[in-house]
């Protein structure tokens, strides 16, 4: 069950640093006195347990955090921009709509993720006084805040998940014990997305059950439905492992071993999830023989005998699952009391800050989003601006990288939409 919403988010821009001077009676020489700009506000996404759908965000086109205030005289700091917090239901996945990257997976109450970071405030001119220039007419502009188009996906969190090889009877199991109507057929991968149903045993025992897509050997490396399948499984509190005892499609002993190995290969924590082992298709002629071999191979396992076709043995499995789910919820509740708020920072792959390209004919280009943003804020008719910008490039190591690549005095260097001459 998936609900999808797309929204734009924009973190706040940093405020400008101030160019100001000290004008006080007992300080005749004055000096630079401009304060720093404030930080732009961040955009956060937080789980709200009172929300159950993404309906409130369907008509929200854009979410903006506040911009930082500009620096002021007397070295006064500009006001920081106000953060924006988007509240979503438990089980929401946040993706970068441009490339599909997963930025946050919100599976715990009160979990909060930093999605777009506000820009830093610019430094005031009080920072730029030097022996060469003790009256700097320059202050930094604020950095531009990050912006993304997000795709929010709400997936209903299942308490228990049916796992096993394709065509072992998982979909039939779900259709018998819930009002779900999954596609059922005698070919592999009938189930391509998890099917969800609610099991109602009695007034005190009910839970959400999901029929997961079938797993094959090599799924931990991405074969078959691979990681798509395994990502869903991580959300379940309890796994109901259905093993086909008919022996028609695979050896039950090997099938059980392979699936557990694939779970552990993908995520070691999956090996510790509670599992209820179900010996299905016990109405088949050779099922008793295969079950005897299975119990000899795994003598410590408690195995539940079922026939989903004849609706036999299912109630015992469901009550065992309900008990395990209750225990898992109690453990989660105790962990939540210890830590009410969990902060998750999005994954950011390590990228080089810049790349030097040789265009030939003594022309070079600097590829860097950060440098492009800085260049857009420079007044190239102002010698002070150009000097500070050049010092920034030097501190980043761009001068050295150009020289090491073969750039020499007089060569043209393209930065953003501007052309500069290389000097030592």
C-alpha positions in Angstrom: 0.0 0.0 0.0 1.8 3.1 -1.2 0.9 6.8 -1.1 3.1 9.1 -3.1 3.4 12.9 -3.0 6.0 15.2 -4.7 6.9 18.6 -3.1 9.7 21.2 -3.6 11.8 22.2 -0.5 14.1 25.1 -0.3 16.4 25.8 2.7 17.0 29.4 3.6 19.8 31.5 2.1 22.4 32.9 4.5 22.3 36.6 5.2 24.8 39.1 3.8 27.7 40.3 5.9 27.7 44.0 6.6 30.1 46.6 5.5 30.1 49.1 8.4 32.5 51.4 10.3 33.1 52.3 13.8 32.0 55.9 14.5 32.4 56.7 18.2 33.8 59.7 20.1 36.8 58.0 21.6 37.8 55.9 18.6 38.9 58.5 16.0 40.5 55.9 13.7 37.3 53.8 13.6 37.8 50.6 11.7 35.7 47.8 10.1 32.6 47.1 12.3 30.3 45.0 10.1 28.7 41.9 11.6 28.0 38.5 10.0 24.9 37.4 8.3 22.6 34.9 9.9 22.3 31.2 8.9 19.5 30.2 6.6 16.9 27.9 8.0 17.0 24.1 7.5 14.2 21.9 6.2 13.5 18.9 8.4 11.0 16.0 8.0 9.7 14.5 11.2 7.5 11.6 12.1 4.2 12.6 13.6 2.3 9.6 15.1 -1.0 11.6 14.8 -0.7 11.6 11.0 -1.8 8.5 9.1 -1.7 9.7 5.4 0.1 12.2 3.2 -3.2 13.9 2.3 -2.2 17.2 4.0 0.8 17.5 1.6 -1.1 16.8 -1.6 -1.8 20.5 -2.1 1.6 21.7 -0.8 3.7 22.7 -3.8 6.7 24.2 -2.0 8.1 24.4 1.5 10.6 27.3 2.2 12.7 27.8 5.3 13.4 31.3 6.4 16.4 33.3 5.1 19.1 34.5 7.4 19.1 38.2 8.3 21.8 40.5 7.1 24.7 41.5 9.4 24.5 44.9 11.1 26.8 47.5 12.3 28.6 47.3 15.7 29.5 43.7 14.8 25.9 42.6 15.3 25.0 39.2 13.9 22.0 38.8 11.6 19.1 36.8 12.8 19.2 33.0 11.9 16.4 31.9 9.5 13.5 29.9 10.8 13.6 26.2 10.2 10.8 24.5 8.3 9.5 21.1 9.7 7.3 18.9 7.5 5.4 16.4 9.5 4.7 12.9 8.0 3.2 9.6 9.1 5.3 6.7 10.4 6.7 4.6 7.5 7.4 7.5 5.1 10.4 7.2 2.7 11.9 10.4 1.4 13.6 10.3 -2.1 15.3 12.8 -4.3 12.9 13.0 -7.2 15.7 13.9 -9.6 17.6 10.6 -9.2 15.6 8.3 -6.9 18.2 8.4 -4.1 16.8 7.4 -0.7 17.4 10.4 1.6 15.6 9.2 4.7 13.5 6.2 5.8 11.4 7.2 8.7 10.4 4.0 10.6 10.4 5.1 14.3 8.2 7.5 16.3 9.6 11.0 16.6 12.3 10.3 14.0 13.6 13.4 12.3 15.7 13.9 9.2 17.6 16.9 7.9 16.7 17.1 4.3 17.9 20.5 3.0 20.6 22.5 4.8 20.4 26.3 5.1 23.2 28.5 3.7 25.9 29.9 5.9 25.7 33.6 6.6 28.3 35.8 5.0 31.2 37.3 7.0 31.1 41.0 7.8 34.0 43.3 6.8 35.4 43.2 10.3 37.0 39.8 9.3 38.8 41.1 6.2 41.1 43.8 7.7 44.7 43.0 6.9 48.1 44.8 7.0 47.6 45.4 3.2 44.1 46.7 3.6 42.9 47.9 7.0 39.7 49.5 5.6 38.1 46.6 3.6 35.0 47.6 1.7 34.1 44.0 1.3 31.7 41.6 3.1 30.7 38.1 2.0 27.3 37.4 0.5 25.4 34.5 2.3 25.5 31.0 0.8 22.5 29.8 -1.1 20.4 27.2 0.8 20.0 23.7 -0.7 16.8 22.9 -2.6 15.4 19.6 -3.8 12.3 18.1 -5.4 11.2 15.4 -3.0 9.1 12.3 -3.5 7.5 11.1 -0.3 6.3 7.5 -0.3 4.2 6.2 2.6 4.3 2.5 3.0 2.1 0.8 5.5 4.4 -0.9 8.1 3.5 -4.5 8.5 3.8 -6.2 11.9 4.5 -9.6 10.2 5.9 -10.5 6.8 5.5 -13.8 4.9 8.8 -14.8 3.4 10.0 -17.8 1.4 10.8 -18.9 -2.2 8.3 -18.1 -5.0 5.2 -20.3 -5.2 5.4 -21.7 -1.6 1.9 -20.6 -0.8 2.5 -17.1 0.8 -0.2 -15.4 -1.2 -2.7 -18.1 -0.5 -1.9 -17.9 3.2 -2.6 -14.1 3.1 -5.9 -14.5 1.2 -7.1 -17.1 3.7 -6.3 -15.3 7.0 -7.2 -11.8 5.8 -9.6 -10.0 3.4 -6.7 -9.3 1.0 -7.0 -10.6 -2.5 -3.5 -11.0 -3.9 -2.8 -12.4 -7.3 -2.3 -16.2 -7.0 -0.7 -18.3 -9.8 1.6 -21.3 -10.2 4.5 -19.3 -11.6 7.3 -17.4 -9.9 7.1 -13.8 -8.9 3.3 -13.5 -9.0 3.8 -11.0 -6.2 5.8 -8.0 -7.4 4.8 -5.6 -4.6 3.9 -6.5 -1.0 0.2 -7.2 -0.5 -1.2 -6.1 2.8 -4.0 -7.5 5.0 -5.2 -7.2 8.6 -5.5 -10.4 10.7 -8.2 -10.2 13.3 -8.0 -13.1 15.7 -10.1 -11.7 18.6 -10.7 -8.4 20.4 -7.2 -8.3 21.8 -5.2 -9.8 18.9 -5.0 -8.2 15.5 -2.0 -7.3 13.4 -1.0 -6.2 9.8 0.4 -9.1 7.7 2.3 -8.6 4.4 2.9 -11.1 1.7 6.4 -10.3 0.4 7.7 -10.9 -3.1 9.4 -14.2 -3.5 13.1 -14.5 -2.8 15.7 -16.5 -4.8 19.3 -17.4 -4.3 21.5 -14.3 -4.9 18.9 -11.8 -3.8 21.4 -10.3 -1.3 23.4 -9.3 -4.3 20.4 -7.9 -6.1 19.2 -10.9 -8.2 15.5 -11.4 -8.9 13.6 -8.8 -7.0 16.6 -8.6 -4.7 17.1 -5.5 -2.7 13.5 -4.3 -3.4 12.2 -7.5 -1.6 14.7 -7.3 1.3 14.1 -3.6 2.0 10.4 -4.4 2.7 11.4 -7.2 5.0 13.4 -4.9 7.3 10.2 -3.1 8.3 8.5 -6.2 9.7 8.6 -7.1 13.4 8.2 -10.8 12.9 8.9 -13.0 9.9 6.7 -16.0 9.0 9.0 -18.2 7.0 6.9 -20.4 4.7 8.6 -23.6 3.5 7.1 -25.8 0.7 7.1 -29.4 2.0 5.8 -30.9 -1.3 9.4 -31.0 -2.7 8.1 -30.1 -6.1 10.1 -26.9 -6.6 13.1 -27.2 -4.3 14.5 -29.2 -1.4 12.9 -27.7 1.8 16.2 -28.1 3.8 18.2 -26.1 1.2 15.4 -23.6 0.7 15.4 -22.7 4.4 19.2 -22.4 4.5 19.5 -20.3 1.3 16.8 -17.7 2.4 18.4 -17.2 5.8 21.8 -16.8 4.2 20.4 -14.2 1.8 18.8 -12.3 4.7 22.0 -12.2 6.7 24.0 -11.2 3.6 21.8 -8.2 2.9 21.5 -7.0 6.6 23.0 -8.9 9.5 20.2 -7.6 11.8 17.6 -9.6 9.8 19.2 -12.8 11.1 18.1 -11.7 14.6 14.4 -11.0 13.7 12.0 -13.5 15.3 11.0 -16.2 12.7 8.0 -18.5 12.8 8.7 -21.5 10.5 5.7 -22.9 8.6 5.8 -26.3 6.9 3.2 -25.7 4.2 1.5 -28.0 1.7 1.3 -30.8 4.2 -1.6 -32.3 2.2 0.9 -33.3 -0.6 1.9 -37.0 -0.9 5.6 -36.7 0.0 5.2 -33.9 2.6 5.6 -36.1 5.6 8.9 -37.5 4.3 10.3 -34.1 3.5 9.2 -32.8 6.9 11.1 -35.6 8.7 14.3 -34.7 6.8 13.7 -31.0 7.6 13.3 -31.6 11.4 16.4 -33.8 11.4 18.4 -31.0 9.7 17.0 -28.3 12.1 16.1 -30.1 15.3 16.0 -27.0 17.4 13.3 -25.3 15.3 9.6 -25.3 16.2 7.8 -26.0 13.0 4.1 -25.4 12.4 2.3 -27.8 10.0 -0.1 -26.1 7.6 -2.1 -26.6 4.5 -3.2 -23.3 3.1 -5.3 -25.0 0.5 -7.4 -26.8 3.1 -7.1 -24.0 5.7 -5.4 -26.3 8.2 -3.0 -25.3 11.0 -3.2 -21.5 10.3 -4.7 -20.4 13.5 -1.8 -21.7 15.6 0.7 -19.8 13.4 -1.3 -16.6 13.7 -1.5 -16.7 17.5 2.3 -17.4 17.7 2.9 -14.4 15.5 0.6 -12.2 17.6 2.6 -13.2 20.7 5.9 -12.4 19.1 4.6 -9.0 17.8 3.4 -8.1 21.2 6.9 -8.8 22.7 8.5 -6.8 19.9 6.3 -3.8 20.6 7.1 -3.9 24.3 10.8 -3.8 23.5 10.3 -0.9 21.1 8.3 1.0 23.7 11.1 0.7 26.3 13.6 1.9 23.7 11.4 4.9 22.9 11.3 5.9 26.6 15.1 6.0 26.7 15.3 8.2 23.5 12.3 10.3 22.6 13.8 11.8 19.5 16.1 10.2 16.9 17.9 12.4 14.5 18.9 10.9 11.1 21.2 12.9 8.8 20.8 12.0 5.1 23.6 10.1 3.4 25.9 12.3 1.4 28.4 10.6 -0.9 31.9 12.0 -0.7 32.5 14.2 -3.8 35.5 16.3 -4.8 34.9 20.0 -4.3 36.1 20.8 -7.8 37.4 19.3 -11.1 40.0 20.9 -13.4 39.3 20.5 -17.1 41.8 21.2 -19.8 39.9 22.7 -22.8 43.1 23.0 -24.9 44.6 26.2 -26.5 45.6 27.5 -23.0 42.0 27.4 -21.7 40.9 25.7 -18.5 37.6 25.2 -16.8 36.8 24.7 -13.1 33.8 22.5 -12.5 32.3 23.0 -9.1 28.8 23.9 -7.9 30.2 25.6 -4.9 32.6 27.8 -6.9 29.8 28.5 -9.4 27.6 29.8 -6.5 30.5 31.9 -5.2 31.3 33.4 -8.6 27.7 34.5 -9.1 27.9 36.6 -6.0 31.2 38.4 -7.0 31.3 41.9 -8.4 34.1 41.5 -11.0 34.3 45.3 -11.4 35.2 45.6 -7.8 38.9 44.9 -7.2 38.3 44.0 -3.5 35.6 41.4 -4.4 37.9 39.9 -7.0 40.9 39.7 -4.6 38.8 38.0 -1.8 37.4 35.6 -4.4 40.9 34.7 -5.6 42.0 34.1 -2.0 39.1 31.7 -1.6 40.0 29.7 -4.6 43.6 29.5 -3.4 42.5 28.2 0.0 40.4 25.6 -1.7 43.6 24.4 -3.5 42.4 25.4 -7.0 45.5 27.4 -7.8 47.8 24.4 -7.1 45.5 22.0 -8.9 45.6 24.2 -12.0 49.4 24.5 -11.9 49.8 20.8 -11.4 47.5 20.2 -14.4 49.8 22.4 -16.6 48.1 25.8 -16.3 50.6 28.7 -16.6 50.6 32.5 -16.2 48.4 34.1 -18.8 46.2 31.1 -19.5 42.4 31.6 -19.4 40.4 30.0 -16.6 36.6 29.7 -16.9 34.8 29.9 -13.5 31.1 29.7 -13.8 30.2 32.2 -16.6 33.3 34.3 -16.1 36.8 34.2 -17.6 39.9 34.9 -15.4 43.6 35.0 -16.3 45.8 32.7 -14.3 48.5 34.5 -12.2 51.0 33.2 -9.6 
